[in-house]
Amino acid sequence: MSSDFGFWKRGLGDPGEIFDGLAEGDTANLAPSPDVLRFREELLARWPDMVHVLEPSDDDVAENPEDASKYVLLTLSVRQLDQLSEVLSMAERNGLVGFSGVADEPI
């Protein structure tokens, strides 16, 4: 079992619709931000194994480099949910907003 969480800086539209779009690879309603890149880098510095549960993946970024500065989508296992409060704190420090797929509400 896993839980999905999406984070971004600025987006046009309903957070739930933005989140659903991310699952389909649609980033058209998101603005790039260095804060998203910083959040991504902080996550991977703190938990290098998150590279396996983080989108966009390195391959996705190679295809669309701007996506790395638009969003971070995490699919956390039950074991990784212990890290969620720190992940949320990192997102807040970087001024990001987001959405919880499990709770089906903005975070």
Rosetta constraint file for C-alpha pairs under 8 A:
AtomPair CA 1 CA 77 HARMONIC 6.21 0.50
AtomPair CA 1 CA 78 HARMONIC 6.46 0.50
AtomPair CA 2 CA 75 HARMONIC 6.15 0.50
AtomPair CA 2 CA 76 HARMONIC 5.34 0.50
AtomPair CA 2 CA 77 HARMONIC 4.33 0.50
AtomPair CA 2 CA 78 HARMONIC 5.93 0.50
AtomPair CA 3 CA 74 HARMONIC 7.93 0.50
AtomPair CA 3 CA 75 HARMONIC 5.46 0.50
AtomPair CA 3 CA 76 HARMONIC 5.20 0.50
AtomPair CA 3 CA 77 HARMONIC 6.43 0.50
AtomPair CA 3 CA 78 HARMONIC 7.55 0.50
AtomPair CA 3 CA 100 HARMONIC 7.86 0.50
AtomPair CA 3 CA 101 HARMONIC 6.77 0.50
AtomPair CA 3 CA 102 HARMONIC 5.82 0.50
AtomPair CA 4 CA 73 HARMONIC 7.06 0.50
AtomPair CA 4 CA 74 HARMONIC 5.55 0.50
AtomPair CA 4 CA 75 HARMONIC 4.41 0.50
AtomPair CA 4 CA 76 HARMONIC 6.30 0.50
AtomPair CA 4 CA 100 HARMONIC 6.21 0.50
AtomPair CA 4 CA 101 HARMONIC 5.15 0.50
AtomPair CA 4 CA 102 HARMONIC 6.53 0.50
AtomPair CA 5 CA 73 HARMONIC 5.73 0.50
AtomPair CA 5 CA 74 HARMONIC 5.19 0.50
AtomPair CA 5 CA 75 HARMONIC 6.55 0.50
AtomPair CA 5 CA 76 HARMONIC 7.95 0.50
AtomPair CA 5 CA 98 HARMONIC 7.13 0.50
AtomPair CA 5 CA 99 HARMONIC 5.75 0.50
AtomPair CA 5 CA 100 HARMONIC 4.68 0.50
AtomPair CA 5 CA 101 HARMONIC 5.92 0.50
AtomPair CA 5 CA 102 HARMONIC 7.99 0.50
AtomPair CA 6 CA 19 HARMONIC 6.23 0.50
AtomPair CA 6 CA 22 HARMONIC 7.96 0.50
AtomPair CA 6 CA 71 HARMONIC 7.09 0.50
AtomPair CA 6 CA 72 HARMONIC 5.76 0.50
AtomPair CA 6 CA 73 HARMONIC 4.32 0.50
AtomPair CA 6 CA 74 HARMONIC 6.31 0.50
AtomPair CA 6 CA 98 HARMONIC 5.18 0.50
AtomPair CA 6 CA 99 HARMONIC 5.25 0.50
AtomPair CA 6 CA 100 HARMONIC 6.66 0.50
AtomPair CA 6 CA 101 HARMONIC 7.93 0.50
AtomPair CA 7 CA 36 HARMONIC 7.89 0.50
AtomPair CA 7 CA 71 HARMONIC 5.57 0.50
AtomPair CA 7 CA 72 HARMONIC 5.20 0.50
AtomPair CA 7 CA 73 HARMONIC 6.35 0.50
AtomPair CA 7 CA 91 HARMONIC 7.36 0.50
AtomPair CA 7 CA 96 HARMONIC 6.18 0.50
AtomPair CA 7 CA 97 HARMONIC 5.58 0.50
AtomPair CA 7 CA 98 HARMONIC 4.12 0.50
AtomPair CA 7 CA 99 HARMONIC 6.69 0.50
AtomPair CA 8 CA 30 HARMONIC 7.38 0.50
AtomPair CA 8 CA 36 HARMONIC 6.32 0.50
AtomPair CA 8 CA 70 HARMONIC 6.05 0.50
AtomPair CA 8 CA 71 HARMONIC 4.63 0.50
AtomPair CA 8 CA 72 HARMONIC 6.65 0.50
AtomPair CA 8 CA 96 HARMONIC 5.36 0.50
AtomPair CA 8 CA 97 HARMONIC 5.56 0.50
AtomPair CA 8 CA 98 HARMONIC 6.00 0.50
AtomPair CA 9 CA 30 HARMONIC 7.82 0.50
AtomPair CA 9 CA 31 HARMONIC 7.18 0.50
AtomPair CA 9 CA 32 HARMONIC 7.60 0.50
AtomPair CA 9 CA 33 HARMONIC 6.47 0.50
AtomPair CA 9 CA 35 HARMONIC 7.14 0.50
AtomPair CA 9 CA 36 HARMONIC 6.56 0.50
AtomPair CA 9 CA 70 HARMONIC 7.26 0.50
AtomPair CA 9 CA 71 HARMONIC 7.61 0.50
AtomPair CA 9 CA 95 HARMONIC 6.67 0.50
AtomPair CA 9 CA 96 HARMONIC 4.60 0.50
AtomPair CA 9 CA 97 HARMONIC 5.94 0.50
AtomPair CA 10 CA 30 HARMONIC 5.93 0.50
AtomPair CA 10 CA 31 HARMONIC 5.58 0.50
AtomPair CA 10 CA 32 HARMONIC 7.85 0.50
AtomPair CA 10 CA 96 HARMONIC 7.82 0.50
AtomPair CA 10 CA 97 HARMONIC 7.68 0.50
AtomPair CA 11 CA 15 HARMONIC 7.87 0.50
AtomPair CA 11 CA 18 HARMONIC 7.40 0.50
AtomPair CA 11 CA 29 HARMONIC 5.37 0.50
AtomPair CA 11 CA 30 HARMONIC 4.34 0.50
AtomPair CA 11 CA 31 HARMONIC 6.13 0.50
AtomPair CA 12 CA 18 HARMONIC 7.87 0.50
AtomPair CA 12 CA 29 HARMONIC 5.12 0.50
AtomPair CA 12 CA 30 HARMONIC 6.60 0.50
AtomPair CA 13 CA 17 HARMONIC 6.99 0.50
AtomPair CA 13 CA 18 HARMONIC 6.73 0.50
AtomPair CA 13 CA 29 HARMONIC 7.30 0.50
AtomPair CA 14 CA 18 HARMONIC 6.24 0.50
AtomPair CA 15 CA 19 HARMONIC 6.07 0.50
AtomPair CA 15 CA 98 HARMONIC 7.01 0.50
AtomPair CA 15 CA 99 HARMONIC 6.37 0.50
AtomPair CA 15 CA 106 HARMONIC 6.42 0.50
AtomPair CA 16 CA 20 HARMONIC 6.15 0.50
AtomPair CA 16 CA 99 HARMONIC 6.64 0.50
AtomPair CA 16 CA 104 HARMONIC 7.18 0.50
AtomPair CA 16 CA 105 HARMONIC 6.99 0.50
AtomPair CA 16 CA 106 HARMONIC 7.32 0.50
AtomPair CA 17 CA 21 HARMONIC 6.04 0.50
AtomPair CA 18 CA 22 HARMONIC 6.32 0.50
AtomPair CA 18 CA 27 HARMONIC 7.87 0.50
AtomPair CA 18 CA 29 HARMONIC 7.16 0.50
AtomPair CA 19 CA 23 HARMONIC 6.73 0.50
AtomPair CA 19 CA 98 HARMONIC 7.93 0.50
AtomPair CA 19 CA 99 HARMONIC 6.43 0.50
AtomPair CA 19 CA 101 HARMONIC 7.74 0.50
AtomPair CA 20 CA 24 HARMONIC 6.86 0.50
AtomPair CA 21 CA 25 HARMONIC 6.22 0.50
AtomPair CA 21 CA 26 HARMONIC 4.82 0.50
AtomPair CA 21 CA 27 HARMONIC 6.94 0.50
AtomPair CA 22 CA 26 HARMONIC 5.19 0.50
AtomPair CA 22 CA 27 HARMONIC 6.23 0.50
AtomPair CA 22 CA 73 HARMONIC 7.67 0.50
AtomPair CA 27 CA 67 HARMONIC 7.28 0.50
AtomPair CA 27 CA 70 HARMONIC 7.29 0.50
AtomPair CA 30 CA 70 HARMONIC 5.91 0.50
AtomPair CA 30 CA 71 HARMONIC 7.70 0.50
AtomPair CA 31 CA 70 HARMONIC 5.83 0.50
AtomPair CA 32 CA 36 HARMONIC 7.59 0.50
AtomPair CA 32 CA 66 HARMONIC 6.72 0.50
AtomPair CA 32 CA 67 HARMONIC 7.33 0.50
AtomPair CA 32 CA 69 HARMONIC 4.79 0.50
AtomPair CA 32 CA 70 HARMONIC 4.30 0.50
AtomPair CA 32 CA 71 HARMONIC 7.93 0.50
AtomPair CA 33 CA 37 HARMONIC 6.99 0.50
AtomPair CA 33 CA 69 HARMONIC 5.22 0.50
AtomPair CA 33 CA 70 HARMONIC 6.21 0.50
AtomPair CA 34 CA 38 HARMONIC 6.16 0.50
AtomPair CA 34 CA 69 HARMONIC 6.01 0.50
AtomPair CA 35 CA 39 HARMONIC 6.15 0.50
AtomPair CA 35 CA 69 HARMONIC 7.52 0.50
AtomPair CA 35 CA 94 HARMONIC 5.49 0.50
AtomPair CA 35 CA 95 HARMONIC 7.20 0.50
AtomPair CA 35 CA 96 HARMONIC 7.50 0.50
AtomPair CA 36 CA 40 HARMONIC 6.18 0.50
AtomPair CA 36 CA 68 HARMONIC 7.33 0.50
AtomPair CA 36 CA 69 HARMONIC 5.10 0.50
AtomPair CA 36 CA 70 HARMONIC 6.28 0.50
AtomPair CA 36 CA 71 HARMONIC 6.23 0.50
AtomPair CA 36 CA 72 HARMONIC 7.22 0.50
AtomPair CA 36 CA 94 HARMONIC 7.36 0.50
AtomPair CA 36 CA 96 HARMONIC 7.27 0.50
AtomPair CA 37 CA 41 HARMONIC 6.16 0.50
AtomPair CA 37 CA 68 HARMONIC 6.14 0.50
AtomPair CA 37 CA 69 HARMONIC 4.92 0.50
AtomPair CA 37 CA 70 HARMONIC 7.92 0.50
AtomPair CA 38 CA 42 HARMONIC 6.08 0.50
AtomPair CA 38 CA 94 HARMONIC 7.53 0.50
AtomPair CA 39 CA 43 HARMONIC 6.15 0.50
AtomPair CA 39 CA 90 HARMONIC 6.66 0.50
AtomPair CA 39 CA 91 HARMONIC 6.45 0.50
AtomPair CA 39 CA 94 HARMONIC 6.49 0.50
AtomPair CA 40 CA 44 HARMONIC 6.35 0.50
AtomPair CA 40 CA 68 HARMONIC 7.87 0.50
AtomPair CA 40 CA 72 HARMONIC 6.74 0.50
AtomPair CA 41 CA 45 HARMONIC 6.01 0.50
AtomPair CA 42 CA 46 HARMONIC 6.07 0.50
AtomPair CA 42 CA 90 HARMONIC 7.80 0.50
AtomPair CA 43 CA 47 HARMONIC 5.84 0.50
AtomPair CA 43 CA 48 HARMONIC 7.48 0.50
AtomPair CA 43 CA 50 HARMONIC 7.27 0.50
AtomPair CA 43 CA 87 HARMONIC 7.37 0.50
AtomPair CA 44 CA 48 HARMONIC 4.54 0.50
AtomPair CA 44 CA 49 HARMONIC 7.32 0.50
AtomPair CA 44 CA 50 HARMONIC 6.17 0.50
AtomPair CA 44 CA 51 HARMONIC 6.57 0.50
AtomPair CA 49 CA 53 HARMONIC 7.88 0.50
AtomPair CA 50 CA 54 HARMONIC 5.93 0.50
AtomPair CA 51 CA 57 HARMONIC 7.38 0.50
AtomPair CA 53 CA 74 HARMONIC 5.60 0.50
AtomPair CA 53 CA 75 HARMONIC 5.20 0.50
AtomPair CA 53 CA 76 HARMONIC 6.55 0.50
AtomPair CA 54 CA 72 HARMONIC 6.68 0.50
AtomPair CA 54 CA 73 HARMONIC 5.68 0.50
AtomPair CA 54 CA 74 HARMONIC 4.76 0.50
AtomPair CA 54 CA 75 HARMONIC 6.71 0.50
AtomPair CA 55 CA 60 HARMONIC 7.87 0.50
AtomPair CA 55 CA 71 HARMONIC 7.92 0.50
AtomPair CA 55 CA 72 HARMONIC 5.66 0.50
AtomPair CA 55 CA 73 HARMONIC 4.91 0.50
AtomPair CA 55 CA 74 HARMONIC 6.45 0.50
AtomPair CA 56 CA 60 HARMONIC 5.47 0.50
AtomPair CA 56 CA 61 HARMONIC 6.15 0.50
AtomPair CA 56 CA 67 HARMONIC 6.80 0.50
AtomPair CA 56 CA 68 HARMONIC 6.34 0.50
AtomPair CA 56 CA 71 HARMONIC 7.53 0.50
AtomPair CA 56 CA 72 HARMONIC 6.54 0.50
AtomPair CA 56 CA 73 HARMONIC 6.98 0.50
AtomPair CA 57 CA 61 HARMONIC 6.19 0.50
AtomPair CA 58 CA 62 HARMONIC 6.15 0.50
AtomPair CA 59 CA 63 HARMONIC 6.50 0.50
AtomPair CA 60 CA 64 HARMONIC 6.09 0.50
AtomPair CA 60 CA 65 HARMONIC 7.66 0.50
AtomPair CA 60 CA 67 HARMONIC 7.90 0.50
AtomPair CA 61 CA 65 HARMONIC 4.48 0.50
AtomPair CA 61 CA 66 HARMONIC 7.25 0.50
AtomPair CA 61 CA 67 HARMONIC 6.24 0.50
AtomPair CA 61 CA 68 HARMONIC 6.00 0.50
AtomPair CA 64 CA 68 HARMONIC 7.98 0.50
AtomPair CA 65 CA 69 HARMONIC 7.94 0.50
AtomPair CA 66 CA 70 HARMONIC 6.67 0.50
AtomPair CA 67 CA 71 HARMONIC 6.49 0.50
AtomPair CA 68 CA 72 HARMONIC 7.38 0.50
AtomPair CA 76 CA 80 HARMONIC 5.48 0.50
AtomPair CA 76 CA 81 HARMONIC 6.24 0.50
AtomPair CA 77 CA 81 HARMONIC 6.47 0.50
AtomPair CA 78 CA 82 HARMONIC 7.95 0.50
AtomPair CA 80 CA 84 HARMONIC 7.26 0.50
AtomPair CA 83 CA 87 HARMONIC 6.20 0.50
AtomPair CA 84 CA 88 HARMONIC 6.04 0.50
AtomPair CA 85 CA 89 HARMONIC 6.21 0.50
AtomPair CA 86 CA 90 HARMONIC 6.19 0.50
AtomPair CA 87 CA 91 HARMONIC 6.24 0.50
AtomPair CA 88 CA 92 HARMONIC 6.15 0.50
AtomPair CA 89 CA 93 HARMONIC 6.14 0.50
AtomPair CA 90 CA 94 HARMONIC 6.32 0.50
AtomPair CA 91 CA 95 HARMONIC 6.28 0.50
AtomPair CA 91 CA 96 HARMONIC 5.17 0.50
AtomPair CA 91 CA 97 HARMONIC 7.26 0.50
AtomPair CA 92 CA 96 HARMONIC 5.70 0.50
AtomPair CA 92 CA 97 HARMONIC 7.46 0.50
AtomPair CA 97 CA 106 HARMONIC 7.59 0.50
AtomPair CA 97 CA 107 HARMONIC 6.43 0.50
AtomPair CA 98 CA 106 HARMONIC 5.67 0.50
AtomPair CA 98 CA 107 HARMONIC 5.13 0.50
AtomPair CA 99 CA 104 HARMONIC 7.15 0.50
AtomPair CA 99 CA 105 HARMONIC 5.72 0.50
AtomPair CA 99 CA 106 HARMONIC 4.16 0.50
AtomPair CA 99 CA 107 HARMONIC 5.10 0.50
AtomPair CA 100 CA 104 HARMONIC 5.48 0.50
AtomPair CA 100 CA 105 HARMONIC 5.57 0.50
AtomPair CA 100 CA 106 HARMONIC 6.12 0.50
AtomPair CA 100 CA 107 HARMONIC 6.32 0.50
AtomPair CA 101 CA 105 HARMONIC 7.12 0.50
